[in-house]
Amino acid sequence: MSNAARRMEQESKIANVHEACQKILRKEEDTFKNQRFQFSHYLVRLGYSTEFVENYVERGLMPRIIKEAYVNFLALLNKICHKDMGSDEAWEDSEAYVILQVHLENLLDIRTNSNSKKMLLLQNYIYLRDARKKDFGSNTITEKNIGRVNKMNQKLQRELESLRAAKGRGGREPTKDKDKDKEGDSTLKKCSQCKSRTLHTALKLEHNKTVCPLAGHAGSWAKVAAERVATAVLANKERPVGDIIKEVADNWPKKS
């Protein structure tokens, strides 16, 4: 149990906590079967009767303590998994992470300071039993959660201030984005006349109808001809765009 806690602390990811729960549950039967065998083997070697051994393995104090500690440890893991369900917080900023870290630190302290396996089992049992009675809450967890919430509020406040600053500029992005417009940023709006970003970018024109070089032509034709005009402009930027448009129009397939 303490080894599982230590592994989870090292991994510190909620996905690994879920996986740890599943691993512990899968190994439950084999674990307690092995425990019963070890208790039985030890007591038989000491000369106890078969009846006594069977009774102790099922109802003895130490087997019961181990079983209860196991059940309470699973309850702790389930608490953490439940707190994480539906949360969109980063793992390190979540309440589940706070609960896990506080209890693992306490369990590791118990492991470090116990002077025997018997004392380790007993102290683990007492700690998990008392923690479960409080729904695995504590003053330390409360204090850490207050700090966590304050940190989230500060982050939210900074984001709100950034939004207000952007709104103060008329809701526009910083002026550096204008340079992107000249370079043909894919986020630019299309001209309502020719619907071509490529043509306007090649001619370094604004993306609107009033400055569109195809503004004097029917919109339906402009939409299909714009890419041909843009290709010709890019091939020879010294040539007047009016000549290019006239050539494209003259060579346009005639309806039969």
N, C-alpha and C positions, 0 to 999 in steps of 0.2 A: 504493500500500500504506500509506504513512504517512498519507495523507489519509483513508483508510478507518478507520485507527486513531483519528485525531482525531475523526472523526464519531461513532464508537462511544463515545468517552470523553464527549463532550458529551451523548449520549443516555442512557448509563449505565443501560440496561434490558436484561434478558436477552432479551426479545422482539426487540429491535433487533439483538442479536448474532446470533440465529438468522436474522433477515432479511438481515443483512449477509453471512452465509455463503452464503445462496442467491443474493444479487445478484452476489457475486464469482464464484460457480460459473457463473452464467448468462452472465456477460460474459467468461469465460475465453477462449473461442475467438476472439472479436472482438478482445480485448486483445492476444493474442499474434500474431494475424494482422496487426494494425496495427503491432506492434513489429517484426515481420519486414520489413514494407514500409518502415518508417523506416530500419532498418539498411541494407537493400538500396539504397534511394534515396541515402543518404548515401555509401555506399562506391562506388557507380557514379559519382557526381559526382566522387569523388576519383580515378577512373580505374582502379579495380580490375576485373579480368576477371569475367565472369559466373560462371565456375566457382569462383573464389575467394570471391565474394560468397555464393553458395549454400552453400558449405562453412562459411563463417564464421557465417552465420545459423543453421545447424543445430548447429554444434559449437564455435563461438567462446566464449572465456572469459566475456565480458560477457553474452551471451544465456543462458549456462548459469547464471551467478550470479543473474540476474534470475529465472529459472525456479525455481531451488532456494530462493531467498528467498520466492517466492510459495507454493511447496509447504509450506515450514516455517510461513509465516504462517497458511495454512489449517489446519495441524495445531494451532496455538495456538488458533484459534477453535473447532475441534472438541473440544479439551480442555475449553474453557470450557463449551461446550454439553453435553458429557458429564457434567461435574461438576454441572450444574444439573438434569439429568434426575432426576425422582423426588424432588427436594428440596422440602420444605415451608417452608423458611426464607424470610424476606423477602430480596429481591434484595440490598439493602445489607448484610445480615448473612451472606451466603453465601460459601462458599469460591470459587465461580466468580467472584464480584465481586472478591475479593482478587486472584486470579490476573490477571484482566483489568486492574485498576488498576495493579498493579506493572509489568506488561510494557508497557502503554501509556505509562506515565510514562517508562520507559527508552527506548522508541522515539521518543517526542517529544523527549527530551533529545538523542538522536542527530540527529534532524532539525534541532534548533535549533543544534547545534554543528558540523554538517558545513559545510565551506566550498565544496563543489562537489557536483554531482549524482553524479559518479563516486564520490566519497567516501561520499555518502549511501547509494548502492546497495551498496557494498562493506561498510560498517559494519552496515547492516541485515542483510545476508546473514550476516555473522560472528555478530552477536548472536543471530539466530533459529536458526542452526545450532547454536551452543553451548547455547542454552536448550532446544532440542529434545532434545539429548543427555542433559540432566538432567530430561527429562519436564516441562519448563517449571516446575521447582521452583527455589527459591532460599532463602537464609537470611532475606531480607526477607519472603518469602511465609510461611515457617515462623513467624517472629515475629508477623506480623499474624494468622495463624491461631490462634496461642496466645492472643493478645489477644481474638480473636473468640470462641473457646471459653470463655474466662474470663468474658466479658460474658454469654454465654448461660447459663453456670452461675449467675452472680449473679442473672439474671432468674428462673431456675428456683427458686433458693433463696427469693427474695421470694414467689413464687407458693406454694411449700410452706409458708412461714410464715403466709401469709394463710389457707391451708386449715386449718392447725393452730389458728389463732385462731378460725376459724369452728367447728371441732370442739369447741373449749373452751366455746363458747356453746351446746353441745348440738346442733350441726349446723344451727342456725337462722340465718336472716338477721338483720341488725340490727333493733332494735325499730321503726325507722321504717317497716318493711314492714307493721306492724300498722295504720298509718294508711291504707295502700293497701287493706287488708281492708275497712275501714269504707266506703271509696269504691267498693267493688264491683270490685276488680281482677279481670281475666279469668282470672288464674292460680289463683283460689281453688278449693278442692275443692267439689264439689256436695254438698248434703245427701243423706244416704242414704235419706231418707223421700220428699221431694218432688222431688229432683233439680233444684231451681231456685235459681240464684244470685240472680236478680232479686228474688224474694220476700224472702229473708233479708236482702239488702242494703237493700231498701226499709224493712224493719222494724228494721234495725240489730241483727240477731240473729246469733249464731254459726252457722256452717254445719254443724250436726250435728242428729241426729234428736231428741235429748232436748229441744231448745228449739224444734223445728219447730212452727209453729201448726197444721199438718195432721197432727200425730202421732197424733191420735185417730181418724183416718180410714184406710181401707184404702189400702195403699201404691199399688196400681194406680190407684185413683181420684185420689189425691193428686198423682201424677205428671202426669196430664192436666189437673187442675184448677188446679194451682199458678200457671200463667201468667195465668189469668183472675183469680185472687185478687190476684196481684201488680199487674195492671193497675188493678183497682179500688182497691187500697191507694194506689197512686201518684196516682190521680185524686182521692182524698179521704183524706188522711192523718189527719184528725181523727176519722174514723169507726172504731169498734172493729172490730178485725180479725175477732173472733168473729162479729159481725153479717154481715160480708162473706162469710165462709166459709159461713154458714147460708144466705144468699141465693143464693150460687152453687150450693150443694147442692140447694136447693129448686127452682131453675130448670133443673137439669140434665136433659137429655133422658131420658125414661123409656124403658126397653126395651119393645118391643111384644110 
